[in-house]
Amino acid sequence: MQKLFKEATGISLGKYIRERRLAGAVYQLRSSEASIFDIALDFGFGSQSHFTYMFRKRFNITPYDFRQDLSVDLHIEPPLHVIHQKTA
């Protein structure tokens, strides 16, 4: 299944799932007052430090700094079903 997913989308299933989790976390960081710890756990990260590591690796900014600096706009890819609906 993973091979078929990568052939159809060009990205691995694991990377897609990670991207969706991080996208949800970006939304929560901007739209809620939930702690970064709670957001990390809500999106399936085992710890706040692992979440911060993955967030910084992907966006080159920590979740805390992102939340504090409202001028930062991160590029988030839409879910595949949204892309598919637009092309259908």
N, C-alpha and C positions, 0 to 999 in steps of 0.2 A: 504494500500500500504506500509506503514512504517513497518508493521509487516512482510509482505512478504519480504521486503528488508532485514530486520534483520535476518530472517530465512535463506535467501540465502547467505548472506555475513558474518554474525556473528557480524556486527556492526550496530548501528542505522543510519538511513538516515541523521539525523542532524549531527552526528559525522563525517560521510563521507563527507558531504558538507563542514564542518569546515576544515577538513583535506585538501580537495582540494583547498580551499581558501588560507590556510596557505602555501601549497606547491607552489602555484602560486606566493605568496608574497616572499617566499624564493628565487625563481628564479629571481624575479624583483629586490630584494635587491642586488643580486650579479651581475646582468647583466645590470642594468640601473643606472642612476644618479638621478632618480626621488626621490623626498623627501619622507620620511617615511609617512608623512601625506597623500600625493597623493596616495601612494601605499595602505595605509589603506583604503582610500575611493574607490580606483579602485577595491578592492577585497571585498567590501560590508561591511566593518566595519564602525560603526557609528561615530567613533572618533579615533584619533591616540592613545589615552590612552587605549581605549578598545582593539584595535589591539595589543598594546604593552603588555597588560595584558594577552591576549589569546596566543600570541607568546611565552611569557616567561613561561606561564603555560605549554605549549606543549613542548618547546625546552630547557627550563632552561637557556635562554639567551635572552637579549633584542634584538629587531631588530637593534638598533644602534650598539651594541657590536658585533653582528653577521656580520654586514656590515664592521666594522672596522677590525675584526680579520679574515683574509683570511684562516687561518689554521683550523678554525672550519668547520667541515663537518657534516651537519645534515642529519639524515636518513629520507628520504621521500618515502612513499609507492607509487608505480605507480598507476595510475587510474585503476579502475576495468576492463575497456574495454581492457587495455593492458595486464593485468593478464589473462583475458579470452582468448585473442588471443594466448597467449603462451601455454595455456593448450589445446587449440582446435586442 
